[in-house]
Amino acid sequence: MASARCASTTLLNANVRATWTSNGPESIRRLSLSVASWLRAQREVADYLIAHGVILPTPAPISKKLAAADVEKGRSSFSRLCAYCHNAVPDEGANQGPTLWNVVGRDKASVAKRRYSDALLAWQGVLTYEDLNKFLLEPMLTTPGVYMEVPGVPDETERTNLIAYLRTLSDTPIPLP
């Protein structure tokens, strides 16, 4: 089932990007409506599953593995998975998602002028390595209604490398455990 969901999400991503770059303002308006409908449906499915006892995925802790992570591979994953919507610089710019500069240790759902799902707004405290590990494993299940197209990073090594790279996006990176 996971591969079917990933395939459909990938297809949605491909369709969204093709529509976004190849057509004018009318298609952007239609795109916004279709993405909003998709997010609403995704949130309803996640809420239903949680209400009926589905146990959310919990990845193995990765904090102690970060020191051995490959930051350059994490940068590559960022470019492939995240850079379409997120900046890696202090200036927020015009991307859809919040900047990921200083994401490790930042208050959750705290970047101004950004929309966050109710589930993400309910998270308390600052983003830790383990919070990012859980979130990036399966964003749509761990935080229903999240405004992300990427289905997640199921491979632990790739996720660890990505988090190690995200740690470097700071003038003063949070110390490793």
C-alpha positions as CSV (number, residue, x, y, z in Angstrom):
1,M,0.0,0.0,0.0
2,A,2.8,2.4,0.8
3,S,4.3,2.1,-2.7
4,A,0.9,2.8,-4.3
5,R,0.5,5.9,-2.1
6,C,4.0,7.1,-2.9
7,A,3.4,6.5,-6.6
8,S,0.2,8.5,-6.5
9,T,1.9,11.3,-4.6
10,T,4.8,11.3,-7.0
11,L,2.3,11.5,-9.9
12,L,0.6,14.4,-8.1
13,N,3.9,16.1,-7.7
14,A,4.7,15.7,-11.4
15,N,1.3,17.0,-12.4
16,V,1.5,20.0,-10.0
17,R,5.0,21.0,-11.3
18,A,4.0,20.6,-14.9
19,T,0.9,22.7,-14.5
20,W,2.7,25.3,-12.4
21,T,5.5,25.9,-14.9
22,S,3.6,25.4,-18.2
23,N,0.5,27.5,-17.9
24,G,-0.7,30.9,-16.8
25,P,-2.7,32.4,-13.9
26,E,-5.9,30.4,-14.6
27,S,-4.1,27.1,-14.2
28,I,-2.5,28.3,-11.0
29,R,-6.0,29.1,-9.6
30,R,-7.2,25.6,-10.6
31,L,-4.0,24.1,-9.1
32,S,-4.6,25.9,-5.8
33,L,-8.2,24.4,-5.6
34,S,-7.1,20.9,-6.5
35,V,-4.2,20.9,-4.0
36,A,-6.6,22.3,-1.3
37,S,-9.0,19.5,-2.1
38,W,-6.2,16.9,-2.0
39,L,-4.9,18.2,1.3
40,R,-8.4,18.2,2.8
41,A,-9.0,14.6,1.6
42,Q,-5.5,13.5,2.9
43,R,-6.3,15.1,6.3
44,E,-9.7,13.3,6.5
45,V,-8.1,9.9,5.7
46,A,-5.4,10.4,8.3
47,D,-7.9,11.5,10.9
48,Y,-10.1,8.5,10.1
49,L,-7.1,6.1,10.4
50,I,-5.9,7.6,13.7
51,A,-9.5,7.5,15.1
52,H,-9.7,3.8,14.3
53,G,-6.5,2.8,16.0
54,V,-3.9,3.0,13.4
55,I,-0.5,3.4,15.1
56,L,1.6,6.1,13.6
57,P,5.1,5.2,12.4
58,T,7.8,5.8,14.9
59,P,11.3,5.7,13.5
60,A,14.3,4.4,15.4
61,P,16.3,7.3,17.1
62,I,19.0,8.8,14.8
63,S,20.6,11.4,17.0
64,K,23.7,9.3,17.8
65,K,24.1,8.5,14.1
66,L,24.3,12.1,13.0
67,A,28.0,12.5,13.7
68,A,28.8,9.8,11.1
69,A,26.2,11.1,8.5
70,D,27.2,12.2,5.1
71,V,26.3,15.9,4.9
72,E,27.0,16.1,1.1
73,K,24.6,13.3,0.5
74,G,22.1,15.2,2.7
75,R,22.6,18.3,0.6
76,S,21.9,16.2,-2.5
77,S,18.7,14.9,-0.9
78,F,17.7,18.4,0.0
79,S,18.1,19.6,-3.6
80,R,16.0,16.7,-4.8
81,L,13.3,16.6,-2.2
82,C,13.1,20.0,-0.4
83,A,14.6,22.8,-2.5
84,Y,11.5,23.1,-4.7
85,C,9.5,24.5,-1.8
86,H,12.1,25.5,0.8
87,N,15.1,27.9,0.9
88,A,18.3,27.0,2.7
89,V,19.3,30.6,3.4
90,P,18.4,33.1,6.1
91,D,16.3,35.3,3.8
92,E,12.9,33.5,3.4
93,G,12.4,34.5,-0.2
94,A,9.4,33.5,-2.2
95,N,9.3,29.7,-1.9
96,Q,6.1,28.0,-0.8
97,G,7.4,26.5,2.4
98,P,9.2,28.2,5.2
99,T,13.0,28.6,5.0
100,L,14.9,25.8,6.6
101,W,17.6,28.0,7.8
102,N,18.0,27.5,11.6
103,V,15.3,24.8,11.4
104,V,17.0,22.6,14.0
105,G,16.3,24.2,17.4
106,R,13.7,26.6,16.0
107,D,10.2,26.9,17.6
108,K,7.8,24.6,15.8
109,A,5.5,26.2,13.2
110,S,7.0,29.6,13.9
111,V,8.0,31.2,10.6
112,A,5.9,34.3,10.0
113,K,3.5,34.5,7.1
114,R,3.4,30.7,6.6
115,R,0.4,28.4,6.8
116,Y,0.8,25.4,9.1
117,S,-1.5,22.4,9.5
118,D,-3.5,22.1,12.8
119,A,-1.4,19.0,13.6
120,L,1.9,20.9,13.2
121,L,0.6,23.9,15.2
122,A,-0.2,21.5,18.0
123,W,3.5,20.4,18.3
124,Q,5.1,22.2,21.2
125,G,8.7,23.3,21.8
126,V,11.6,23.5,19.4
127,L,12.4,21.2,16.5
128,T,14.9,18.5,17.7
129,Y,16.8,16.0,15.6
130,E,14.2,13.3,16.6
131,D,11.3,15.6,15.7
132,L,12.7,16.0,12.3
133,N,13.4,12.3,12.1
134,K,9.7,11.5,12.8
135,F,8.3,14.2,10.6
136,L,10.5,13.4,7.6
137,L,9.8,9.7,7.8
138,E,6.1,10.2,6.8
139,P,5.0,13.8,7.0
140,M,1.4,13.1,6.0
141,L,0.9,10.5,8.7
142,T,2.8,12.1,11.5
143,T,1.2,15.5,11.0
144,P,-2.1,15.1,9.1
145,G,-3.0,18.0,6.9
146,V,0.6,19.1,6.5
147,Y,1.1,21.3,3.4
148,M,3.9,19.2,1.8
149,E,3.9,17.2,-1.4
150,V,6.9,15.1,-0.5
151,P,5.7,11.7,0.8
152,G,8.6,11.3,3.2
153,V,12.1,9.9,3.4
154,P,11.6,6.2,4.4
155,D,15.3,5.3,4.1
156,E,16.9,5.9,7.5
157,T,20.4,6.6,6.1
158,E,19.1,9.2,3.6
159,R,16.9,10.8,6.4
160,T,19.9,10.9,8.7
161,N,22.1,12.5,6.0
162,L,19.3,15.0,5.3
163,I,19.0,16.0,8.9
164,A,22.7,16.3,9.3
165,Y,22.7,18.7,6.3
166,L,19.7,20.7,7.8
167,R,21.8,21.1,11.0
168,T,24.5,22.9,8.9
169,L,21.9,25.5,7.8
170,S,22.8,27.9,10.7
171,D,25.4,30.4,11.7
172,T,25.6,28.4,15.0
173,P,24.5,24.8,14.4
174,I,23.0,22.9,17.4
175,P,25.6,20.6,18.9
176,L,25.4,16.9,18.1
177,P,24.4,14.6,20.9
